[in-house]
Structure formats: structure tokens, C-alpha cells
Amino acid sequence: MTATGTITPGTAAPRAAVEPRRHTRRRANTGPTVVLLIGALYCVLPALWILVAATKSNAELFSTAPYLPSFHGAFWSNISGVIRYNHGIFLRWALNSVIYAVGGGIASTAIAGAAGYALGKYDFYGSRVIFRVIVAAVLLPQILLAVPQYLLLAKFGLTNTYASVILPQLVSPFAIYLCKIYAEASVPDEIMEAARIDGSSELRIFTSVGSRLMLPALATVLLLQFIGIWNNFLLPFVMLSSNSLYPLTLGLYGMIMPTGGQPNEYSLVVAGVFLSIVPLAALFLSLQRFWRIDLISGGLKA
């Protein structure tokens, strides 16, 4: 009889080989985790600083620790101060931002969805060339188009209007590319053929079948476009000259510049920035069930 607990050479070798693999796997997972933590801190710390700084007065803003909140009631005084600033112009800026972001976001999403669906589900003359041009346009920095767009709109007398901010942002190459990739993967040709047999037109197929199957992609594009237009600073800065047409980004910038950069308006600006983040957070939470991180990664891999 053999003694209990004796390890034969045949069983000891596999165990010895498994242990180094486990340690190697742990070391391999540590690097990506550290990178993700650094990226999370990079995104969270500025937002956290805005929340903390909104609770401070002008004196506390420059004399206390950056991430130490104040509990002396400065938060509500800053909020009321920025709302009452210049006879309530902040509320007008907020309304302008809603008009630009909601109007431009919805129109841009509709255009991107229709264009992406057409490029993804129909093979027509020039479709491949158009798609390659769109892919090339994704790599083009938008800052290069600001001045040409201004000169073009100036010829039609559309500068310093709502249209001057909305029109240049209606066509998003990345949104069209994203919708095209998603339409190819999510809209089966069999369903389209069945709809044609039932007598549906191509427009009816898109509105009743294609758009519903593409709903996650459309919600993602709407969120990306809304955030991009809401945070846009350069285009309104180039197109607008009237204070009553400014969005929040340009209006808050103007609150500091007239005083020569003096700190007496900084606490109000920080409070205004905090208020401008609230709609973005609300939109993200309301659309989070449609949000698909793998949607963007899959589109970039395709």
C-alpha cells in the first residue's frame, strides 16, 4: 500500500507548470488596470474639482486646498449670483445652448442615420468613393473648417444667427461612419426583402424597420453630438458677435475677459460651469440603457 498524500511525479509536473502561468496572468492584468485607473482619475478629478470649487467664495477659491469643500454657504450664493449676472443673461445663454445642442443633435442624428443606412444597405454607383471620403473626413480636424465655413455663411448673410452655429454641425463624418457600420451588422437583408414583398417603399422600410433596429446607434450618435455641440467653443466664437446669441461656453468665457482676468468673477464662472454640466449628466443617465461602449470599439475595428 502507498502512503496517503504521496505525490506522484505525473501530478507534480502539471501543478508546477500552472503556477507560473497564474503569476504571469496576474502581472499581465496589472498593467491595463493601472492604465484604466489613471484614465479614470484624469476624467473624474476635473469634474470633482468643479463640484468642490463651486462651494467656495472668491477668497476661499485661491486660499484653500483645491479638493477641500467649503461649508460656509458660498455654493448657493454663487448659484444665485451667476443666475442674476447681467440681468439674467446666463439663462439666455443656457437656452441658446439647448437650442444649438438639441436642434443640431437631432438633425445631425437623423442625417447620420439615413446616410449610414443608405451606405450600409445599398450598393449604388459611387457608394464606395463616398464612404472613403467620409472616412478621410473623420481624420480632418474641425478647426481647419471654421474659417472657410464662416466665409461661406457670410456670403449668405447667415453669420451671427442660430443657423450659423447649427448648420456647420449637421453633417458629422464620424456619426455617418458609425451608423453605416451598425446598419450593416444589425439590419438583416431578409427583413428588408420581406418588407418589399409586403409592398413597403424603401423610405417606409427605413423609418419602420431600419431606424428601429439602429436605435442603439442612433441614441449613441445623439449623445455624442449633443455633448460635442454643447461643449463647442470655437465655432460660436467665430460665428457669433451678439451677446444674446452666445452659448454657455462662450458666455462664461466672456464673464472673465471684460475684467482683464481679475478673480472677482471666478467663483461665478465656476458655478456656471457646474450648472452647465448638469444637463449632460441628466442626458447621459437617461440614455445609458442605449449606451454601448462596444459599439464605438466595434466601429473603429471594422
Secondary structure, 3 states (H helix, E strand, C coil): CCCCCCCCHHHHHHHHHHHHHHHHHHHHHHHHHHHHHHHHHHHHHHHHHHHHHCCCCHHHHHHCCCCCCCCCCHHHHHHHHHHHCCCCHHHHHHHHHHHHHHHHHHHHHHHHHHHHHHHHHCCCCCHHHHHHHHHHHHCCCHHHHHHHHHHHHHHCCCCCCHHHHHHHHCCCHHHHHHHHHHHHHHCCHHHHHHHHHCCCCHHHHHHHHHHHHCHHHHHHHHHHHHHHHHCCCHHHHHHCCCHHHCCHHHHHHHHHHHHCCCHHHHHHHHHHHHHHHHHHHHHHHHCCCCCCHHHHHHHHHC
